[in-house]
């Protein structure tokens, strides 16, 4: 049975209103809202579709040009020596580009381009010009003459962009220190790379290094001394027919590298030369057995340990046999030698026995203290790691005592020697200016001042009456030690191939600079004489000191005080 409950008046009214047809004006208003929403949706869809098409389409010529403009070589700060002389600077050059879509006649364009730039006359270039590309590079760093000639051709579709190019006024003079850059003006070696790593690279990546003047970066080298070192090495290579040469000048109180040259070198203005493997930086990037110059470290180690004194002597009458090895002297005296005689006569036998008196552990710890067993820390990227013996046993220690069985960089050797003569302070090397106060904050003591004073006396004595006599310079108290090391080929020492060195400092009464000269495979200057270090690297060192001392403000002294230095031991 149906529900017979009564329905109220309000319920009936609500029901009628809900089901009653809407008036025409209400229906029209709703339609307009829906239509507007649809139109907005269509507009947004159209815009989105257009953006997608633009993202997928090739850039326009203007976009290509802007992109190329952004990628041109960024600015770099000038590199200057300690006196403000420019070592590296930016110059403006033009680079040639093409817009293939605008080239009307590819054959005509190729003929014109090849008439100025013959190296671009290739099928590859022709295919690129015939493509539909919007922008291509053709030649970076044009000469002014090339730019004028190409411009005068009037070929549609060719254009020029001005960009920065690195120029090195001194050419190869300081190439291994200054380094070089790539086509985009980014450092790839030397201090150019070091500058990039110190923050310039990040600025370039962010676009903050484009066409902006920058503060010059000062280096520690003196361009005048650098020229002298390279010049004397060049003469020595010719005079003694050596295959390579190395020269280092180091400030003993600050660790500043005043000059460093490695020959053969390269002209950083010609990037192709830097790719020659024979032109690598031997001064800091190569490791070698340094020979008898290491005897200075052995004597200093033995004396500083307190186990050897200047009153001791060592029997060098006969060769020293250890296992299957025989340690002998070159032109030995065949008698008992004092510490001083062991040093100035460069006795391998006496030096090995001096090391044994101090002990193998003492030697190893001393070499570590001098920094000769680890990679040198400095700004220059090209720094090699020393080669150490697989086992630092007694035999290895004996050969290390006179510079065999361990290979280090020449720069490393110079740094360690500075500590022997400057009062016993090991100072890390730097290629940037450094004050004495800054150096004092970095130094570590490796030997006491008394030992350093004795080493200055021995170095001077060796120049006065030992193997370093040809290193004398009138008016200057020069001291030093010769080193003649046989080279290794196929795992064996070769007696007719040597690497000679002379390690020196001046003025020896109060040292300011260490000078190291190395010649690789020097030949006798004339028949009938030898080719030892005392005959070639010592006189080269003398010539360098004679020329650079006045430049560096070291005044000559004449009279008795220039001949000897006194030491109380």
C-alpha positions as CSV (number, residue, x, y, z in Angstrom):
1,X,0.0,0.0,0.0
2,X,1.3,3.4,-0.9
3,X,2.4,5.8,1.7
4,X,-0.6,8.1,2.4
5,X,1.4,10.7,4.4
6,X,0.4,14.2,3.5
7,X,2.9,16.5,1.5
8,X,3.4,20.0,2.8
9,X,3.1,23.1,0.7
10,X,6.9,23.9,0.9
11,X,7.8,20.4,-0.3
12,X,5.5,20.7,-3.3
13,X,7.0,24.1,-4.2
14,X,10.6,22.9,-4.0
15,X,9.8,20.0,-6.2
16,X,8.2,22.2,-8.9
17,X,11.2,24.6,-8.9
18,X,13.7,21.8,-9.2
19,X,12.0,20.3,-12.3
20,X,10.9,23.4,-13.9
21,X,12.6,24.4,-17.2
22,X,15.4,27.1,-16.9
23,X,14.9,30.5,-18.5
24,X,16.8,31.2,-21.8
25,X,19.0,33.8,-20.2
26,X,20.5,31.4,-17.6
27,X,21.3,28.8,-20.3
28,X,23.1,31.4,-22.5
29,X,25.3,32.6,-19.6
30,X,26.5,29.1,-18.9
31,X,27.4,28.4,-22.5
32,X,29.5,31.6,-22.7
33,X,31.6,30.5,-19.7
34,X,32.2,27.1,-21.2
35,X,33.2,28.6,-24.5
36,X,35.6,31.1,-22.9
37,X,37.3,28.3,-21.0
38,X,37.6,26.3,-24.1
39,X,39.2,29.2,-26.0
40,X,41.7,29.7,-23.2
41,X,42.6,26.1,-23.3
42,X,43.1,26.2,-27.1
43,X,45.4,29.3,-26.8
44,X,47.5,27.6,-24.2
45,X,47.8,24.4,-26.3
46,X,48.8,26.5,-29.3
47,X,51.5,28.3,-27.3
48,X,52.8,25.1,-25.8
49,X,52.9,23.4,-29.3
50,X,54.8,26.3,-30.7
51,X,57.3,26.2,-28.0
52,X,57.9,22.5,-28.6
53,X,58.3,23.1,-32.3
54,X,60.8,25.9,-31.6
55,X,62.7,23.7,-29.2
56,X,63.0,20.9,-31.9
57,X,63.8,23.1,-34.8
58,X,67.3,24.2,-35.8
59,X,68.6,27.5,-34.4
60,X,68.4,30.6,-36.6
61,X,71.4,32.3,-38.0
62,X,71.1,34.9,-35.2
63,X,71.0,32.2,-32.6
64,X,74.1,30.6,-34.1
65,X,75.9,33.9,-34.1
66,X,75.0,34.6,-30.5
67,X,76.1,31.1,-29.5
68,X,79.4,31.5,-31.3
69,X,79.9,35.0,-29.8
70,X,79.5,33.4,-26.3
71,X,82.0,30.7,-27.0
72,X,84.9,32.8,-28.3
73,X,88.1,32.8,-26.2
74,X,87.6,34.6,-22.9
75,X,89.9,37.2,-21.4
76,X,92.9,36.2,-19.2
77,X,95.0,38.3,-16.8
78,X,98.5,39.3,-17.9
79,X,101.4,37.2,-16.5
80,X,104.3,39.4,-15.4
81,X,107.7,38.8,-13.8
82,X,108.7,40.1,-10.4
83,X,109.7,43.4,-12.0
84,X,106.5,43.9,-14.0
85,X,107.8,42.7,-17.4
86,X,105.0,41.1,-19.4
87,X,105.4,37.3,-19.9
88,X,101.9,36.7,-21.4
89,X,99.1,39.0,-22.5
90,X,95.9,39.0,-24.5
91,X,95.7,40.4,-28.0
92,X,92.7,40.8,-30.3
93,X,92.5,38.5,-33.3
94,X,89.8,37.7,-35.9
95,X,88.4,34.3,-36.6
96,X,86.6,33.2,-39.8
97,X,83.2,31.6,-39.8
98,X,80.7,30.7,-42.4
99,X,76.9,30.5,-42.7
100,X,76.4,27.8,-45.3
101,X,72.7,28.6,-45.9
102,X,73.8,32.1,-47.2
103,X,76.5,30.8,-49.5
104,X,75.3,31.1,-53.1
105,X,78.1,29.3,-54.9
106,X,80.1,26.7,-52.9
107,X,82.7,26.3,-55.6
108,X,83.4,30.0,-55.8
109,X,83.6,30.2,-52.0
110,X,86.0,27.3,-51.8
111,X,88.2,28.8,-54.5
112,X,88.4,32.2,-52.8
113,X,89.0,30.7,-49.3
114,X,91.7,28.4,-50.6
115,X,93.5,31.3,-52.3
116,X,94.1,32.8,-48.8
117,X,94.1,29.7,-46.6
118,X,95.3,26.7,-48.7
119,X,95.0,24.4,-45.7
120,X,91.2,24.7,-45.9
121,X,91.1,23.3,-49.5
122,X,89.7,19.9,-48.6
123,X,86.7,17.8,-49.2
124,X,85.7,18.1,-45.6
125,X,85.4,21.8,-45.8
126,X,83.6,21.6,-49.1
127,X,81.0,19.3,-47.5
128,X,80.5,21.6,-44.5
129,X,80.0,24.6,-46.8
130,X,77.5,22.7,-48.9
131,X,75.5,21.7,-45.8
132,X,72.4,23.5,-44.5
133,X,74.1,24.4,-41.2
134,X,73.5,27.8,-39.8
135,X,77.1,28.4,-38.5
136,X,80.5,26.8,-38.8
137,X,84.0,27.8,-37.7
138,X,86.5,27.8,-40.6
139,X,89.7,29.2,-39.1
140,X,90.5,30.6,-35.7
141,X,93.2,33.3,-35.0
142,X,93.7,34.8,-38.5
143,X,96.6,37.2,-39.1
144,X,95.6,40.8,-40.1
145,X,96.8,40.1,-43.6
146,X,94.6,37.0,-43.9
147,X,91.6,38.9,-42.6
148,X,92.0,41.7,-45.1
149,X,92.5,39.3,-48.0
150,X,89.4,37.3,-47.1
151,X,87.3,40.4,-46.5
152,X,88.3,41.7,-50.0
153,X,86.9,38.6,-51.6
154,X,83.4,39.7,-50.8
155,X,82.0,36.2,-50.5
156,X,78.4,36.1,-49.1
157,X,78.1,33.9,-46.1
158,X,81.5,34.5,-44.7
159,X,82.1,36.6,-41.6
160,X,84.6,37.4,-38.8
161,X,84.4,37.4,-35.0
162,X,86.9,39.2,-32.9
163,X,88.2,37.2,-29.9
164,X,91.1,37.1,-27.5
165,X,94.4,35.3,-28.3
166,X,97.3,34.7,-26.0
167,X,100.7,36.2,-27.0
168,X,104.0,35.6,-25.3
169,X,106.5,38.4,-26.0
170,X,109.5,36.4,-24.8
171,X,108.7,33.4,-26.9
172,X,110.5,30.3,-25.5
173,X,112.4,32.2,-22.8
174,X,110.3,31.1,-19.9
175,X,108.0,28.6,-21.7
176,X,108.0,25.8,-19.1
177,X,107.2,28.2,-16.3
178,X,104.6,30.4,-18.1
179,X,103.0,27.4,-19.9
180,X,100.5,27.8,-22.7
181,X,96.7,27.9,-23.5
182,X,94.5,26.2,-26.0
183,X,92.5,27.7,-28.9
184,X,89.9,28.9,-26.5
185,X,92.4,30.7,-24.3
186,X,92.2,28.2,-21.5
187,X,95.3,27.2,-19.7
188,X,96.7,23.8,-20.4
189,X,100.2,23.9,-18.8
190,X,102.5,25.8,-16.6
191,X,101.3,28.8,-14.6
192,X,98.6,29.5,-17.2
193,X,96.9,26.3,-16.0
194,X,97.7,27.1,-12.4
195,X,95.9,30.4,-12.8
196,X,92.8,28.7,-14.2
197,X,92.8,26.2,-11.3
198,X,93.0,29.0,-8.8
199,X,89.6,30.4,-9.9
200,X,89.8,31.9,-13.4
201,X,88.4,28.8,-15.0
202,X,85.2,29.1,-12.8
203,X,84.9,32.8,-13.8
204,X,85.2,31.9,-17.5
205,X,82.6,29.2,-17.2
206,X,80.1,31.7,-15.6
207,X,80.8,34.3,-18.2
208,X,82.5,36.8,-15.9
209,X,85.8,36.8,-17.8
210,X,84.8,38.1,-21.2
211,X,86.4,41.4,-22.3
212,X,87.1,42.5,-18.8
213,X,90.4,44.0,-17.6
214,X,92.0,41.9,-14.9
215,X,94.7,42.5,-12.5
216,X,98.0,41.0,-13.7
217,X,99.3,37.9,-12.0
218,X,102.9,38.4,-10.8
219,X,105.4,35.5,-10.9
220,X,108.5,35.1,-8.9
221,X,110.9,34.8,-11.8
222,X,113.2,37.6,-13.0
223,X,113.1,37.7,-16.8
224,X,116.6,39.0,-17.0
225,X,118.0,36.1,-15.0
226,X,115.7,33.7,-16.9
227,X,117.2,34.9,-20.2
228,X,120.8,34.4,-18.9
229,X,120.1,30.8,-17.7
230,X,118.5,29.8,-21.0
231,X,121.2,31.5,-23.0
232,X,124.1,29.8,-21.1
233,X,122.4,26.5,-21.3
234,X,121.9,26.9,-25.1
235,X,125.6,27.7,-25.5
236,X,126.5,24.7,-23.3
237,X,124.4,22.3,-25.4
238,X,126.2,23.4,-28.5
239,X,129.7,23.5,-26.9
240,X,129.4,20.0,-25.3
241,X,127.0,18.5,-27.8
242,X,124.6,17.6,-25.0
243,X,121.1,16.3,-25.7
244,X,119.4,18.3,-23.0
245,X,120.1,20.9,-20.3
246,X,118.5,22.2,-17.1
247,X,119.1,25.3,-15.0
248,X,117.5,26.5,-11.8
249,X,118.0,29.6,-9.7
250,X,116.3,29.6,-6.3
251,X,116.1,32.2,-3.5
252,X,117.3,30.4,-0.3
253,X,115.5,32.6,2.1
254,X,112.0,32.7,0.4
255,X,111.9,29.6,-1.8
256,X,111.1,31.8,-4.8
257,X,112.1,30.3,-8.2
258,X,114.0,33.2,-9.8
259,X,114.8,31.3,-13.0
260,X,114.2,27.8,-14.3
261,X,114.9,26.5,-17.8
262,X,114.7,23.2,-19.5
263,X,116.1,22.6,-23.0
264,X,114.9,21.7,-25.5
265,X,112.0,24.0,-24.8
266,X,109.1,25.3,-27.0
267,X,107.7,28.6,-28.2
268,X,104.2,28.9,-26.6
269,X,103.1,31.1,-29.5
270,X,103.4,27.9,-31.6
271,X,101.2,25.3,-29.9
272,X,102.4,22.4,-32.1
273,X,105.9,22.6,-30.5
274,X,104.5,21.9,-27.0
275,X,103.3,18.4,-28.3
276,X,106.9,17.3,-28.9
277,X,107.7,14.7,-26.2
278,X,111.4,15.8,-26.2
279,X,110.4,19.3,-25.1
280,X,108.9,18.4,-21.7
281,X,109.8,20.2,-18.5
282,X,112.8,18.3,-17.2
283,X,113.4,20.7,-14.3
284,X,110.3,19.8,-12.3
285,X,108.5,17.2,-14.4
286,X,111.4,14.8,-14.8
287,X,113.1,12.6,-12.2
288,X,116.8,11.6,-12.5
289,X,119.5,10.0,-10.5
290,X,121.5,13.1,-9.5
291,X,124.8,11.5,-8.7
292,X,127.4,12.9,-6.4
293,X,125.5,16.1,-5.6
294,X,123.7,13.8,-3.2
295,X,126.9,13.5,-1.2
296,X,126.1,16.9,0.3
297,X,122.9,15.4,1.8
298,X,124.8,12.4,3.2
299,X,127.5,14.5,4.9
300,X,124.9,16.9,6.4
301,X,122.8,13.9,7.6
302,X,125.8,12.2,9.2
303,X,127.1,15.4,10.9
304,X,123.6,16.4,12.1
305,X,123.0,13.0,13.6
306,X,126.0,13.5,15.9
307,X,127.4,10.1,14.9
308,X,130.0,11.6,12.6
309,X,132.2,14.6,13.3
310,X,134.6,16.6,11.2
311,X,137.5,14.9,13.1
312,X,136.4,11.5,11.8
313,X,138.0,9.7,8.8
314,X,137.1,6.8,6.5
315,X,139.2,4.2,4.9
316,X,139.0,4.5,1.1
317,X,142.1,2.4,0.2
318,X,140.1,-0.4,-1.4
319,X,136.7,-0.9,-3.1
320,X,133.7,-1.7,-0.9
321,X,132.0,-5.0,-1.7
322,X,128.4,-5.6,-0.7
323,X,126.9,-8.8,-2.0
324,X,127.4,-8.9,-5.7
325,X,127.9,-5.1,-5.9
326,X,131.3,-3.3,-5.8
327,X,131.4,0.3,-4.7
328,X,134.5,2.0,-6.1
329,X,135.9,5.6,-6.6
330,X,136.4,7.4,-9.8
331,X,140.1,8.5,-9.7
332,X,140.2,7.5,-6.0
333,X,143.0,8.5,-3.6
334,X,143.4,5.0,-2.2
335,X,144.0,6.2,1.3
336,X,142.2,7.2,4.5
337,X,140.2,10.3,4.0
338,X,138.8,12.9,6.4
339,X,135.2,14.1,6.1
340,X,136.3,17.2,4.1
341,X,138.5,15.1,1.8
342,X,135.7,12.6,1.3
343,X,133.5,15.4,0.1
344,X,135.9,17.4,-2.1
345,X,137.4,14.2,-3.7
346,X,133.9,12.9,-4.1
347,X,134.7,9.4,-2.7
348,X,131.9,6.9,-3.1
349,X,133.6,4.6,-0.7
350,X,134.1,7.2,2.1
351,X,130.5,8.5,1.6
352,X,129.0,5.0,1.8
353,X,130.9,4.3,5.0
354,X,129.8,7.7,6.4
355,X,126.2,6.7,5.8
356,X,126.8,3.3,7.5
357,X,128.1,5.2,10.6
358,X,124.9,7.2,10.8
359,X,122.6,4.3,10.0
360,X,120.1,3.3,7.3
361,X,117.1,4.4,9.4
362,X,118.7,7.8,10.0
363,X,119.3,8.3,6.3
364,X,115.8,7.4,5.3
365,X,114.3,9.7,7.9
366,X,116.6,12.5,6.8
367,X,115.7,12.1,3.2
368,X,112.0,12.3,4.1
369,X,112.7,15.4,6.2
370,X,114.3,17.1,3.2
371,X,111.3,16.3,1.0
372,X,113.3,14.0,-1.3
373,X,111.0,11.0,-1.0
374,X,107.6,12.7,-1.9
375,X,106.2,14.8,-4.6
376,X,107.1,18.5,-4.4
377,X,104.3,20.9,-3.6
378,X,104.2,24.1,-5.6
379,X,101.9,26.0,-7.9
380,X,103.4,24.5,-11.2
381,X,101.2,21.5,-12.3
382,X,104.2,19.7,-14.0
383,X,105.8,18.1,-10.9
384,X,107.0,14.5,-10.9
385,X,107.0,12.1,-8.1
386,X,110.4,10.7,-7.0
387,X,111.3,7.0,-7.8
388,X,112.4,5.2,-4.6
389,X,114.1,1.8,-4.2
390,X,111.7,-1.1,-3.7
391,X,113.5,-1.9,-0.5
392,X,115.4,0.7,1.5
393,X,117.9,-1.8,2.8
394,X,121.6,-1.4,3.5
395,X,122.7,-1.8,-0.2
396,X,120.1,0.7,-1.4
397,X,121.1,3.1,1.3
398,X,124.8,2.9,0.4
399,X,124.1,3.7,-3.3
400,X,121.6,6.4,-2.3
401,X,124.4,8.0,-0.3
402,X,126.2,9.0,-3.5
403,X,123.1,9.6,-5.6
404,X,122.3,6.3,-7.2
405,X,119.2,4.2,-6.7
406,X,116.9,7.2,-6.1
407,X,115.5,9.6,-8.7
408,X,114.3,13.0,-7.9
409,X,113.5,16.2,-9.8
410,X,116.3,18.8,-10.3
411,X,114.1,21.5,-8.7
412,X,113.6,19.2,-5.7
413,X,117.4,18.9,-5.4
414,X,117.8,22.6,-5.4
415,X,115.1,23.1,-2.7
416,X,116.8,20.6,-0.4
417,X,120.2,22.2,-1.0
418,X,118.9,25.6,0.0
419,X,118.1,24.1,3.4
420,X,121.7,22.9,3.8
421,X,123.1,26.4,3.3
422,X,120.5,28.8,4.7
423,X,120.8,27.8,8.3
424,X,118.9,24.5,8.1
425,X,115.4,25.8,7.1
426,X,113.4,23.8,4.5
427,X,111.2,26.3,2.6
428,X,108.6,25.1,0.0
429,X,109.3,26.5,-3.5
430,X,107.0,29.0,-5.1
431,X,106.6,30.5,-8.6
432,X,104.8,33.6,-7.1
433,X,106.4,36.4,-5.1
434,X,106.9,35.7,-1.4
435,X,108.2,37.8,1.4
436,X,110.6,36.5,4.0
437,X,107.9,36.8,6.6
438,X,105.6,34.6,4.6
439,X,108.5,32.1,4.1
440,X,109.2,32.0,7.8
441,X,105.6,30.9,8.4
442,X,106.1,27.9,6.1
443,X,109.6,26.8,6.9
444,X,110.6,23.7,8.9
445,X,114.0,23.1,10.5
446,X,115.8,20.0,9.0
447,X,119.4,20.6,10.3
448,X,120.9,22.8,13.0
449,X,122.7,26.1,12.2
450,X,126.1,24.6,13.0
451,X,125.7,21.8,10.5
452,X,124.6,24.3,7.9
453,X,127.7,26.4,8.6
454,X,129.9,23.4,8.1
455,X,128.2,22.6,4.8
456,X,128.8,26.1,3.6
457,X,132.5,25.7,4.4
458,X,132.7,22.3,2.6
459,X,130.9,23.7,-0.5
460,X,133.3,26.6,-0.6
461,X,136.3,24.3,-0.1
462,X,135.2,22.2,-3.0
463,X,135.3,25.2,-5.3
464,X,138.6,26.4,-4.0
465,X,140.5,23.1,-4.1
466,X,138.2,20.3,-5.2
467,X,136.3,19.2,-8.3
468,X,134.4,22.5,-8.6
469,X,137.4,24.8,-9.3
470,X,136.0,25.8,-12.7
471,X,133.0,27.3,-10.9
472,X,135.0,30.2,-9.5
473,X,133.7,33.7,-10.2
474,X,136.1,36.7,-9.5
475,X,134.6,38.8,-6.6
476,X,132.0,36.2,-5.5
477,X,132.2,33.5,-2.8
478,X,130.9,30.5,-4.8
479,X,130.5,27.1,-3.3
480,X,129.2,23.9,-4.9
481,X,129.4,20.2,-5.6
482,X,129.8,18.3,-8.8
483,X,127.8,15.2,-9.8
484,X,128.5,12.8,-12.6
485,X,125.9,10.0,-12.9
486,X,125.9,7.2,-15.4
487,X,122.7,6.7,-17.2
488,X,120.6,3.6,-17.2
489,X,119.7,1.7,-20.4
490,X,117.8,-1.6,-20.4
491,X,118.3,-1.8,-16.6
492,X,122.1,-1.4,-16.7
493,X,124.4,1.5,-16.1
494,X,126.1,2.7,-19.3
495,X,129.6,4.1,-18.7
496,X,129.8,6.2,-21.8
497,X,126.5,8.1,-21.2
498,X,126.3,10.4,-18.3
499,X,124.1,13.1,-16.8
500,X,126.4,15.8,-15.2
501,X,125.4,18.4,-12.7
502,X,126.8,21.2,-10.6
503,X,124.9,22.3,-7.5
504,X,126.1,25.6,-6.1
505,X,125.2,28.6,-3.9
506,X,126.4,32.1,-3.6
507,X,127.7,34.2,-1.9
508,X,128.8,31.3,0.4
509,X,129.5,33.5,3.4
510,X,125.9,34.5,3.5
511,X,124.0,32.5,0.8
512,X,121.2,34.2,-1.1
513,X,120.8,31.9,-4.2
514,X,121.2,28.3,-5.1
515,X,122.1,27.6,-8.8
516,X,121.8,24.1,-10.3
517,X,123.0,23.2,-13.8
518,X,122.4,19.8,-15.4
519,X,123.7,18.6,-18.8
520,X,122.5,15.3,-20.3
521,X,125.1,13.3,-22.2
522,X,127.7,16.0,-22.7
523,X,130.7,15.2,-24.9
524,X,134.3,16.2,-24.4
525,X,135.0,19.7,-25.6
526,X,138.0,18.5,-27.4
527,X,139.9,15.3,-27.8
528,X,142.2,14.2,-25.0
529,X,140.0,15.5,-22.1
530,X,137.1,14.0,-20.2
531,X,133.5,15.0,-20.0
532,X,133.0,15.0,-16.2
533,X,130.9,17.6,-14.4
534,X,133.9,19.6,-13.3
535,X,134.8,20.2,-16.9
536,X,131.4,21.3,-18.2
537,X,128.6,22.0,-15.7
538,X,131.0,23.8,-13.3
539,X,132.1,26.4,-15.9
540,X,128.5,26.9,-17.1
541,X,127.5,27.6,-13.5
542,X,130.3,30.1,-13.3
543,X,129.1,31.9,-16.4
544,X,125.5,32.1,-15.1
545,X,126.6,33.5,-11.7
546,X,128.9,36.0,-13.3
547,X,126.0,37.4,-15.3
548,X,123.1,37.2,-12.9
549,X,124.7,38.3,-9.6
550,X,124.8,42.0,-10.5
551,X,121.2,41.8,-11.8
552,X,120.1,40.3,-8.4
553,X,121.8,43.0,-6.4
554,X,124.7,40.8,-5.1
555,X,127.8,43.0,-5.0
556,X,131.3,41.6,-5.7
557,X,134.0,41.5,-3.0
558,X,137.7,41.5,-3.8
559,X,140.6,40.6,-1.6
560,X,141.1,37.9,1.0
561,X,137.5,37.8,2.0
562,X,136.4,36.7,-1.4
563,X,138.7,33.6,-1.3
564,X,137.8,31.7,1.9
565,X,135.2,31.5,4.6
566,X,136.1,30.6,8.1
567,X,134.2,28.1,10.2
568,X,134.7,26.8,13.7
569,X,133.9,23.2,14.2
